[in-house]
Amino acid sequence: MILYAAEKGKFIEFADAVQANRGKKCNIYVNITNKCNCSCTFCLRNLKKMQEDHSLWLKQEPDIQTIRSAFAAINKDAVNEVVFCGFGEPTMRLETLLYSLRYVRSIWPEKKTRLNTNGLASLYYKKDTAPLFKGLLDVVSISLNASNAKAYLELTKAPLGLQAYGAMLDFAKECKLYVPEVVMTIVDSIGAEEIQACKKVCSEKNLKLRIRPYEAN
């Protein structure tokens, strides 16, 4: 699925979600890649079993024209927020992501846009990527995952190593210069002590934190 909705822990085609909700607006999630530069121990890619027809795993990553066609088939009146997410890390296809964001801005300028990311794009590409999102995003949601570099590496298995944690936080701070809202996220399953430690990290760096429920099945 390229364009999908999340309904009670299940992923379904966006058009089907709109029909099931009798036209009620839904967030539309955009899935553009299977690739990821992390291998998180808690990731749904490894833990979640899906029916073949409801899988987010792309048999072929969509090109620009396929993405445009998918959006063209959607009734924009049924769309609440446009979220670039999916099973892969969207920034792994950075140029496709940027093009898609520009396209959404051109056809649906009134719609709120969000990127869910691990925040490692600048480190991965060895350049400052935050400015690229100026004017294209309303929200950047970054997976904080842990309160320190060692715990972060143990959870994410990031090939980029211990430097990944600091780079992710630097990316978050840099995004605040270009994107109206920057949110760090953790899951509620990491334990009370670690949650408090993450709150402290965000407080010290003046970053907003959201604690989200963990769902694996």
C-alpha positions, 0 to 999 in steps of 0.5 A, spaced: 500 500 500 502 506 498 496 511 501 493 507 507 490 509 513 491 506 520 484 503 523 484 500 530 491 497 529 490 495 522 492 498 516 487 499 510 487 502 503 485 509 504 479 509 500 477 503 504 478 507 510 474 513 508 468 508 506 468 504 512 468 511 516 462 513 512 466 519 509 469 522 515 476 525 515 482 520 516 489 521 516 492 519 510 499 515 511 504 515 505 508 509 504 514 510 499 520 505 501 521 499 505 528 501 506 531 503 513 537 505 516 535 502 523 533 495 525 529 497 531 528 491 536 521 493 537 519 495 530 513 492 527 517 490 521 519 485 525 514 483 529 507 485 526 504 479 522 499 482 516 495 479 511 498 479 504 492 484 501 493 489 507 501 489 508 505 495 508 511 491 505 512 494 498 513 489 492 516 495 488 517 502 491 513 507 487 516 512 482 514 519 482 508 518 477 505 512 481 505 516 487 502 522 483 497 517 480 495 515 487 494 522 490 489 523 484 485 518 485 483 520 492 478 525 494 481 530 498 475 532 502 476 526 506 483 527 508 485 530 514 493 530 515 498 527 510 503 523 514 509 520 510 511 514 514 510 507 512 514 501 514 521 504 511 524 510 513 521 516 508 528 520 508 531 513 505 528 516 499 530 523 500 529 526 493 522 522 492 520 524 499 521 532 497 518 531 491 512 528 494 511 533 499 512 539 494 506 535 490 502 535 496 503 542 497 501 544 490 495 540 490 492 540 497 495 547 500 490 547 505 492 540 508 497 539 514 503 535 512 507 531 517 513 527 517 515 521 521 522 519 521 528 517 525 531 523 525 538 520 522 537 523 515 543 529 516 548 523 519 546 518 513 547 523 508 553 527 511 549 534 510 544 538 513 538 536 511 533 540 515 533 546 511 530 542 505 523 541 509 522 549 510 515 550 507 514 543 506 512 540 513 507 543 518 510 537 523 516 533 524 515 527 529 522 524 531 523 517 534 527 519 540 526 511 543 531 512 549 535 517 554 542 516 552 546 514 546 548 507 549 540 505 550 539 508 543 544 503 539 541 497 543 534 499 541 535 501 534 541 497 532 543 503 528 549 501 523 551 509 524 553 507 531 553 511 537 554 518 534 547 516 531 543 519 538 547 525 538 545 526 531 538 525 531 537 530 537 541 535 533 537 534 527 531 535 531 534 542 534 535 544 527 528 542 524 525 547 529 528 553 525 524 550 519 518 547 521 513 550 525 512 543 530 517 538 532 515 533 536 520 527 539 516 520 541 517 514 545 513 508 546 510 507 553 513 500 554 520 502 555 518 503 563 517 509 568 524 510 569 526 511 562 520 515 560 522 520 566 529 520 563 527 522 556 522 527 559 529 530 562 533 530 555 527 533 552 526 539 557 534 540 557 533 541 549 527 545 549 524 539 545 516 537 545 515 530 547 509 525 546 509 518 549 505 513 544 502 507 546 506 501 543 502 496 539 506 490 536 500 485 533 
